Amino acid sequence: MTEIEEKIAHLTRQVDDLSDEVARQQCELDRLRLFVDRLMVRERERAAEGSGGVVLGDERPPHY
């Protein structure tokens, strides 16, 4: 009986630890989703302004 109680206590601890980890990961996902949403809004605004050009590494700047 003691062995079963120890296993239950161990499993209960593992479930609590996993629950805490899932909650932490959910907070991180929420934060990252907000960050991506902000980046998407910024990119849409930049594309609407027409300043979304790509600069190539070997391309000379316009002032040369």
N, C-alpha and C positions, 0 to 999 in steps of 0.2 A: 504493500500500500504506500509506503514512504517513497519508493522508487517512482510510482505513478504520480504522486504529488510533486516530486522534484521535476519530473518531465513536464507536467502541466505548468509549473512555475516557470520553467525555462522557456517553454513555448509561448506562454503569456508575455514574457519579457521580449521575445523575438517579435511577436506581433506588435507590441507597443513600439519597439524600435523601428520596425518597418513602416508603421503608421506615421511616425514622426518624419521618416525619410520621405515618404510620399507627400506629406504636407509641405515639407521644405521644397521638394521638386515642383510642386504645384505653384508655390510662390515664385519660384525662379521662372517657370514657364509663363506665368502671368506678367512678370516683369519684362521678359524677353518679347512677348507678344506686343506689349505696349511700345517697346523700343522699335520693333519692326514696323508697327503701325505709324509711328512718328516718322521713321525713315521713308516709308511709302508716301506719306503726305508731302514730305520735303521734296522727294523726287518728282512727284506729280507737279508740284509748284514750279520746280526748276525746269521740267520739260515744257510746261505751259509758257514759261518765259523764253524758251528757246535757247537757254544756256547750258543744255545738257550734252555738249559736244565731248568727244573723246580725244584726249591728247595722247599721241603716240610717242614712245620714248625717243625715236630718232628724228622727230619732227622739230624744225626750228621754230622758236617763238616768233610771233608776228613783228617784233621790233627789230629783227635782223635784216 
